[in-house]
Amino acid sequence: MFLNLRTTTSNLTVSIFSFLRSHTTLSLNPNPINPLTKTQLKTLVLNQYTHGKFSNLIQNVVASPSVLLTACQNLTSNGLNSPDSSLVDSVSKRFSVEEMGRELNENRFDVEACCVKMLPSRRKGESLILPNLKLKVVIEAVRMVLEVVYDDRFATFAYGGRVGMGRHTAIRYLKNSVENPNWWFSVVLNRKKFDFKHVDKLCLIIEEKIQDGFLIDFIRRLFECEALQIELGGCYLGRGFPQECGLSSILINIYFNGFDKEIQEMRLQIDRENPRLDSNEGVLGSRVFHKPIRIYAVRYLDEVLVITSGSKMLTLDLKNRVLKFLEGNLEVKVDRLSTAVHSAVSEKIDFLGMELQAVPPSVLHPPMSEKAIRARKKYLRQKEVRALELRNARERNRKKLGLKILGHVFKKLKQSDGFKSEFHIENEVRDIFRTWADEVVLEFFESLDERWNWHRNLSAGNFLSLRHIRDQLPQELVDAYDKFQDQVDKHLKPAKARKALEEEERRAEEGEQRKYAERTVEDLTKLCMKVAAPIELVRKAVKMAGFTNNMGRPRPIKLLIALEDTDIIKWYVGVGRRWLDFFCCCRNFRMVKTVVSYHLRFSCILTLAEKHESTKHEAIRHYTKDLKVSDMNGIEEVHFPTEREIKMMGDKNFSDPKPVDGAISLALIRLASDDSPYACSAHFCDRTDIILYRIRLLQNRLNVNPLDEKKWVPGMGAIHESLNRKCLPLCPDHINDLYMGKITLQDIDCTSFVDVD
């Protein structure tokens, strides 16, 4: 016991001295450490480029305290850039970036000691190795450096793990750039983890651009201690699950970069064999439609889609070349049965969690139906009637006001001789009447009917046009009358205006006919990409998660009854908003909006009613359909999107959405606890006003294996089994962000869990 006490005391003394030394260094250093900007980091990395390769990136870049502090800033889970002083203080409480830099510089950084083994709750299944916060910082620093080295060298169709190159960007490319797709195939990989041969090949690929033994050794050690695992063909990449390492995305892009170059060579070869015709050539001027053969490719991490506008034989040859390269050069196992060529017109294909199909342009942009045309004409007539009523009301009010002004002026003239006063309003009255007169004249000249009536009245009974009468009158009178008639014809005769109006109507009709002809030709000669949400899978996920019963009606989720009312609503908000963000680019987005607005909303209302042992109508009267809740100050807050907001949502958001399956498969149950000695487990959060939350996973609640696609939703990921029933201390801000979907479990240090029986 004394030995343990002495060891504990010595360790405590060393920790105190290291803490004081780090604080003293930070306080006495005349040049304090500050995070770097993207430009500064890029300049620092490019300075290591010599003789066609980057060298000594670990020692000269990653080991720099400023780079490590920048990595800490990127890991802050609030999504905001913390002030430099508070960030430095928060980091110094946990470790010293200067000491970490020295360890990396001397290759003394112990990767194995920074890994935590997570055992499954049922003592069955595989364990999970997670890096602690210190190792996460180094991993993030390496990722930033590799991003600077490789991001500009990746192909333009390589998405995922890149800034501004997310799922919606890939979908936008498919919708806007792909023309006349005839055949396509998606490469389906068998579920297999990276083994040593893949790691060796990855290191060889990295060594082509980077000459740094420390960096290669660090990546190998990450794979050896299983802190970095890559499973190709799985369902957790790019979804924010804790089993995915921060380096996974960029290492996958590096590994598949040779495959991307091979696809580019195939595309260039097809372009050389099928050149585009110039618009000045005679073929395009005739009725012959030229469709050049093109190849389109999109790769999102390990998901690959190849599209061709050529024949099926060309697509089959292309597929064989692709599979040969993947299985031969990259040593990847491909499911040949699922990797089949499909017709883009008659068959749908699943890609990035959405359904794709080639359709004519009229399907995406259908013309107005007869009912819609009638409704639009009715609306325009009603609009004209309302404008006429407003104009008549304005004239009536103007007449009353003018009479009042004139009456007031004459009254003042009678009371005072000649209307002598210090305040003269003659000019103001004159300006008012002049303005009204100008408006009346302007409206009069804009009306063809009024001008026609006045012209007919002034031209009727033109007896001065008779010769024997004109000879008997003075010449001055006849000339004045002719000038008057000329002015009447010039300003009031609407023949030219009516002819211009008829010409405009004729051009509009010809334009509609031309558009109809162009639309008909496009439907016969052009194909576009239609993106739709897999509604059947969405309904299956809704039913499996417990939002609906077997009849498809909303039902309460009793597991959430233990939460506060606000937390229950926020949990539903995180699911609903992420669903809306993920499928906002789909053609059938209205059906997804119905699922969120009806099933999720009323499931939340029924859960609140079940918690308070009330009826659905009483819960609606208390919370309203917008699910309003009051905060600590009694101010009402609305977290769930209102029905009007959901109706206004559409194809506007093109950010990288976070899939909703991570929010569905996770529930955080609040534990009853008093003052806890723990700090918030979010990255570099120093708040101590925390609450313990127990993680409950969907697959354990349903007793379902996620690998069984018959009982699980195909393509839906699952959080690792080892995190089930683990307790995490979280502050109010980060639990709110986790519920609302602003952060994921990757933004939390899951190794700082608390064992609570």
QUIGIRA-V520352 format. One record per residue. N is the residue number from 0. RES is the residue in one letter. PSI is psi in degrees with one decimal (999 if undefined). Layout:
n:res:psi
N:RES:PSI
N:RES:PSI
This chain:
n:res:psi
0:M:-41.2
1:F:-35.9
2:L:-43.5
3:N:-39.2
4:L:-40.3
5:R:-40.2
6:T:-42.9
7:T:-40.4
8:T:-42.3
9:S:-41.0
10:N:-39.6
11:L:-39.5
12:T:-42.7
13:V:-40.2
14:S:-40.8
15:I:-44.8
16:F:-41.2
17:S:-37.4
18:F:-44.8
19:L:-37.1
20:R:-40.2
21:S:-41.7
22:H:-38.0
23:T:-39.5
24:T:-41.6
25:L:-34.0
26:S:-32.2
27:L:-10.1
28:N:120.9
29:P:-24.6
30:N:87.9
31:P:154.3
32:I:131.6
33:N:148.7
34:P:154.4
35:L:152.2
36:T:171.6
37:K:-38.2
38:T:-42.6
39:Q:-40.9
40:L:-41.1
41:K:-40.7
42:T:-40.4
43:L:-38.4
44:V:-41.9
45:L:-22.0
46:N:-17.0
47:Q:9.4
48:Y:114.5
49:T:139.4
50:H:39.3
51:G:5.5
52:K:157.0
53:F:140.5
54:S:152.0
55:N:46.1
56:L:-34.4
57:I:-47.8
58:Q:-41.3
59:N:-16.6
60:V:-62.7
61:V:-38.8
62:A:-4.9
63:S:130.8
64:P:-32.8
65:S:-39.1
66:V:-41.9
67:L:-38.0
68:L:-33.9
69:T:-38.1
70:A:-38.8
71:C:-39.3
72:Q:-38.4
73:N:-27.8
74:L:-7.4
75:T:124.1
76:S:-4.9
77:N:-4.0
78:G:2.0
79:L:156.8
80:N:112.8
81:S:154.9
82:P:146.9
83:D:-42.2
84:S:-45.9
85:S:-35.1
86:L:-43.7
87:V:-41.5
88:D:-41.4
89:S:-38.8
90:V:-40.2
91:S:-23.2
92:K:-20.4
93:R:-43.7
94:F:171.3
95:S:121.4
96:V:-28.1
97:E:-42.9
98:E:-38.9
99:M:-39.8
100:G:-38.5
101:R:-38.6
102:E:-40.4
103:L:-37.4
104:N:-35.8
105:E:7.2
106:N:40.4
107:R:6.3
108:F:123.3
109:D:102.9
110:V:-41.8
111:E:-35.6
112:A:-17.4
113:C:11.2
114:C:142.5
115:V:130.6
116:K:122.3
117:M:119.9
118:L:143.9
119:P:151.9
120:S:-31.8
121:R:3.0
122:R:23.7
123:K:154.9
124:G:-176.1
125:E:148.3
126:S:165.5
127:L:130.2
128:I:121.6
129:L:140.0
130:P:145.5
131:N:-177.6
132:L:-35.4
133:K:-44.8
134:L:-31.9
135:K:-35.8
136:V:-44.4
137:V:-40.8
138:I:-41.9
139:E:-37.7
140:A:-42.1
141:V:-40.0
142:R:-42.2
143:M:-40.9
144:V:-44.3
145:L:-31.5
146:E:-41.4
147:V:-37.6
148:V:-42.2
149:Y:-19.3
150:D:-40.2
151:D:-12.7
152:R:-8.0
153:F:157.6
154:A:158.5
155:T:-20.1
156:F:13.1
157:A:112.5
158:Y:163.5
159:G:128.0
160:G:15.5
161:R:150.8
162:V:125.5
163:G:15.9
164:M:62.5
165:G:-161.4
166:R:-46.4
167:H:-30.2
168:T:-40.0
169:A:-40.8
170:I:-39.1
171:R:-37.0
172:Y:-42.6
173:L:-38.3
174:K:-32.8
175:N:-25.3
176:S:-27.8
177:V:125.0
178:E:135.5
179:N:54.5
180:P:133.1
181:N:-45.4
182:W:150.1
183:W:164.8
184:F:146.4
185:S:135.2
186:V:116.2
187:V:118.6
188:L:143.2
189:N:145.9
190:R:114.3
191:K:136.4
192:K:157.1
193:F:123.3
194:D:-168.6
195:F:-34.5
196:K:-35.2
197:H:-38.9
198:V:-42.2
199:D:-41.8
200:K:-39.1
201:L:-41.9
202:C:-36.6
203:L:-38.0
204:I:-40.3
205:I:-37.2
206:E:-15.5
207:E:-25.6
208:K:-25.2
209:I:128.1
210:Q:87.2
211:D:104.9
212:G:-34.1
213:F:-39.7
214:L:-44.4
215:I:-41.8
216:D:-37.6
217:F:-42.7
218:I:-38.9
219:R:-42.2
220:R:-34.0
221:L:-41.1
222:F:-36.5
223:E:-40.4
224:C:3.3
225:E:18.8
226:A:-23.7
227:L:112.7
228:Q:136.1
229:I:121.8
230:E:105.1
231:L:142.2
232:G:5.6
233:G:-168.9
234:C:28.6
235:Y:-4.0
236:L:133.1
237:G:24.2
238:R:3.3
239:G:16.7
240:F:150.4
241:P:-21.2
242:Q:-4.8
243:E:128.5
244:C:156.6
245:G:-19.5
246:L:-9.3
247:S:-46.8
248:S:-49.1
249:I:-30.6
250:L:-34.9
251:I:-42.5
252:N:-38.2
253:I:-41.1
254:Y:-37.1
255:F:7.3
256:N:-36.7
257:G:-37.9
258:F:-39.7
259:D:-40.0
260:K:-36.2
261:E:-40.0
262:I:-40.0
263:Q:-39.4
264:E:-40.1
265:M:-41.8
266:R:-42.0
267:L:-36.6
268:Q:-42.7
269:I:-37.5
270:D:-37.7
271:R:-36.7
272:E:-25.0
273:N:78.1
274:P:154.2
275:R:144.4
276:L:142.6
277:D:144.7
278:S:-17.9
279:N:-8.3
280:E:158.5
281:G:-19.4
282:V:-42.1
283:L:-26.4
284:G:-18.8
285:S:-167.0
286:R:17.4
287:V:126.7
288:F:121.3
289:H:123.0
290:K:98.9
291:P:148.4
292:I:125.4
293:R:156.6
294:I:129.6
295:Y:142.4
296:A:143.0
297:V:128.4
298:R:121.3
299:Y:100.9
300:L:-110.5
301:D:8.8
302:E:128.5
303:V:133.0
304:L:128.3
305:V:129.8
306:I:139.7
307:T:152.1
308:S:15.0
309:G:-152.9
310:S:171.3
311:K:-34.9
312:M:-39.8
313:L:-40.9
314:T:-38.1
315:L:-42.1
316:D:-40.3
317:L:-40.3
318:K:-40.7
319:N:-40.0
320:R:-39.3
321:V:-46.7
322:L:-36.4
323:K:-40.0
324:F:-42.8
325:L:-45.6
326:E:-29.5
327:G:-53.3
328:N:-42.4
329:L:-8.9
330:E:49.2
331:V:137.0
332:K:123.9
333:V:136.9
334:D:96.2
335:R:-28.3
336:L:-38.8
337:S:-23.6
338:T:80.7
339:A:154.9
340:V:130.8
341:H:155.2
342:S:131.0
343:A:-20.5
344:V:-45.6
345:S:-11.2
346:E:141.3
347:K:158.3
348:I:141.0
349:D:128.7
350:F:131.4
351:L:32.5
352:G:15.6
353:M:164.3
354:E:129.0
355:L:144.8
356:Q:144.8
357:A:126.8
358:V:159.5
359:P:158.9
360:P:-27.3
361:S:-20.4
362:V:-39.5
363:L:-35.4
364:H:74.5
365:P:147.3
366:P:162.8
367:M:135.9
368:S:168.7
369:E:-36.9
370:K:-41.2
371:A:-36.9
372:I:-43.4
373:R:-40.2
374:A:-37.7
375:R:-41.9
376:K:-39.6
377:K:-41.3
378:Y:-41.7
379:L:-39.2
380:R:-43.6
381:Q:-36.7
382:K:-40.3
383:E:-40.3
384:V:-43.1
385:R:-39.1
386:A:-39.5
387:L:-41.4
388:E:-41.1
389:L:-40.3
390:R:-41.8
391:N:-40.9
392:A:-37.9
393:R:-40.7
394:E:-39.3
395:R:-45.8
396:N:-35.8
397:R:-37.6
398:K:-44.1
399:K:-44.3
400:L:-39.8
401:G:-40.7
402:L:-37.7
403:K:-41.9
404:I:-45.3
405:L:-40.5
406:G:-39.4
407:H:-41.0
408:V:-47.0
409:F:-32.0
410:K:-41.8
411:K:-35.2
412:L:-36.7
413:K:-39.5
414:Q:-34.7
415:S:143.5
416:D:114.1
417:G:13.8
418:F:56.3
419:K:117.9
420:S:159.3
421:E:-27.6
422:F:106.7
423:H:127.1
424:I:11.0
425:E:-44.2
426:N:-37.7
427:E:-43.1
428:V:-40.7
429:R:-39.9
430:D:-39.1
431:I:-47.6
432:F:-34.4
433:R:-40.9
434:T:-44.9
435:W:-41.9
436:A:-41.1
437:D:-40.6
438:E:-40.1
439:V:-43.9
440:V:-41.0
441:L:-45.6
442:E:-35.7
443:F:-44.0
444:F:-19.2
445:E:-15.9
446:S:117.3
447:L:-36.1
448:D:-42.9
449:E:-44.2
450:R:-38.8
451:W:-41.8
452:N:-46.1
453:W:-36.6
454:H:-39.7
455:R:-39.9
456:N:-39.8
457:L:-21.4
458:S:-9.8
459:A:144.6
460:G:42.9
461:N:78.0
462:F:-17.8
463:L:-5.6
464:S:-10.3
465:L:138.6
466:R:-43.8
467:H:-20.8
468:I:-39.2
469:R:-32.9
470:D:-22.9
471:Q:-10.6
472:L:157.6
473:P:148.9
474:Q:-34.7
475:E:-39.1
476:L:-41.5
477:V:-42.4
478:D:-41.0
479:A:-39.7
480:Y:-40.7
481:D:-40.4
482:K:-38.9
483:F:-43.4
484:Q:-35.3
485:D:-42.5
486:Q:-37.7
487:V:-45.1
488:D:-33.7
489:K:-43.3
490:H:-26.4
491:L:-20.6
492:K:111.3
493:P:26.6
494:A:-46.1
495:K:-42.0
496:A:-41.2
497:R:-38.8
498:K:-39.9
499:A:-39.6
500:L:-42.5
501:E:-37.4
502:E:-39.3
503:E:-41.2
504:E:-38.7
505:R:-41.6
506:R:-38.1
507:A:-41.3
508:E:-42.0
509:E:-36.9
510:G:-40.2
511:E:-40.8
512:Q:-39.7
513:R:-41.3
514:K:-40.0
515:Y:-42.1
516:A:-44.6
517:E:-40.7
518:R:-38.4
519:T:-42.7
520:V:-40.7
521:E:-38.3
522:D:-27.8
523:L:-19.3
524:T:-8.7
525:K:146.3
526:L:138.6
527:C:172.3
528:M:126.7
529:K:126.3
530:V:124.4
531:A:150.7
532:A:140.2
533:P:89.0
534:I:-37.8
535:E:-40.3
536:L:-36.1
537:V:-44.6
538:R:-36.2
539:K:-40.6
540:A:-39.4
541:V:-42.0
542:K:-41.2
543:M:-38.9
544:A:-16.6
545:G:12.1
546:F:-30.2
547:T:161.5
548:N:-168.4
549:N:-22.5
550:M:-1.9
551:G:15.6
552:R:148.4
553:P:146.1
554:R:158.4
555:P:155.2
556:I:106.0
557:K:-21.7
558:L:-28.5
559:L:-2.6
560:I:-27.4
561:A:-10.0
562:L:165.8
563:E:159.6
564:D:-42.4
565:T:-39.5
566:D:-35.5
567:I:-46.2
568:I:-41.5
569:K:-33.3
570:W:-44.7
571:Y:-35.0
572:V:-43.6
573:G:-39.0
574:V:-47.6
575:G:-47.1
576:R:-38.5
577:R:-32.4
578:W:-45.1
579:L:-39.2
580:D:-36.3
581:F:-38.8
582:F:14.5
583:C:-18.3
584:C:6.4
585:C:154.8
586:R:-38.7
587:N:39.3
588:F:-24.5
589:R:-34.0
590:M:-35.5
591:V:-39.7
592:K:-34.8
593:T:-40.8
594:V:-43.9
595:V:-44.5
596:S:-29.0
597:Y:-61.6
598:H:-49.8
599:L:-40.6
600:R:-48.5
601:F:-24.8
602:S:-38.9
603:C:-42.3
604:I:-42.5
605:L:-34.3
606:T:-43.1
607:L:-38.5
608:A:-38.7
609:E:-37.1
610:K:-45.0
611:H:9.4
612:E:49.7
613:S:180.0
614:T:170.1
615:K:-41.1
616:H:-36.6
617:E:-38.9
618:A:-38.0
619:I:-38.7
620:R:-33.3
621:H:-46.4
622:Y:-12.7
623:T:169.3
624:K:-19.7
625:D:-2.1
626:L:58.9
627:K:135.9
628:V:157.7
629:S:141.0
630:D:-166.8
631:M:-27.9
632:N:4.8
633:G:9.8
634:I:130.9
635:E:136.9
636:E:144.7
637:V:112.2
638:H:-41.7
639:F:134.7
640:P:136.1
641:T:164.8
642:E:-35.5
643:R:-41.3
644:E:-40.3
645:I:-38.1
646:K:-32.5
647:M:-11.1
648:M:149.4
649:G:-153.2
650:D:71.7
651:K:-36.4
652:N:121.7
653:F:45.3
654:S:-179.8
655:D:101.9
656:P:155.2
657:K:123.3
658:P:150.6
659:V:-16.0
660:D:-27.8
661:G:-33.0
662:A:-34.5
663:I:-42.4
664:S:6.8
665:L:133.5
666:A:135.7
667:L:115.6
668:I:125.2
669:R:135.6
670:L:145.7
671:A:110.6
672:S:148.5
673:D:-150.3
674:D:120.9
675:S:145.5
676:P:11.9
677:Y:158.1
678:A:166.3
679:C:137.1
680:S:-1.8
681:A:154.9
682:H:120.2
683:F:39.9
684:C:123.7
685:D:6.8
686:R:141.1
687:T:-4.5
688:D:74.1
689:I:166.8
690:I:139.3
691:L:133.1
692:Y:133.8
693:R:132.3
694:I:127.0
695:R:121.6
696:L:148.9
697:L:-41.3
698:Q:-31.5
699:N:-33.7
700:R:-36.1
701:L:-9.2
702:N:51.5
703:V:141.8
704:N:121.6
705:P:-19.1
706:L:-13.7
707:D:100.2
708:E:-16.1
709:K:-34.7
710:K:-15.8
711:W:160.7
712:V:123.1
713:P:133.2
714:G:-5.1
715:M:126.0
716:G:175.1
717:A:140.4
718:I:147.2
719:H:145.2
720:E:-28.5
721:S:-17.3
722:L:-3.4
723:N:133.3
724:R:10.3
725:K:149.4
726:C:132.6
727:L:131.0
728:P:125.0
729:L:142.5
730:C:166.5
731:P:-36.1
732:D:-43.4
733:H:-30.5
734:I:-32.7
735:N:-43.6
736:D:-35.3
737:L:-39.3
738:Y:-43.9
739:M:-4.5
740:G:11.7
741:K:-26.1
742:I:165.3
743:T:-178.0
744:L:-16.3
745:Q:-21.8
746:D:7.7
747:I:142.0
748:D:91.2
749:C:-12.8
750:T:-11.7
751:S:36.4
752:F:164.2
753:V:132.8
754:D:113.9
755:V:121.8
756:D:999
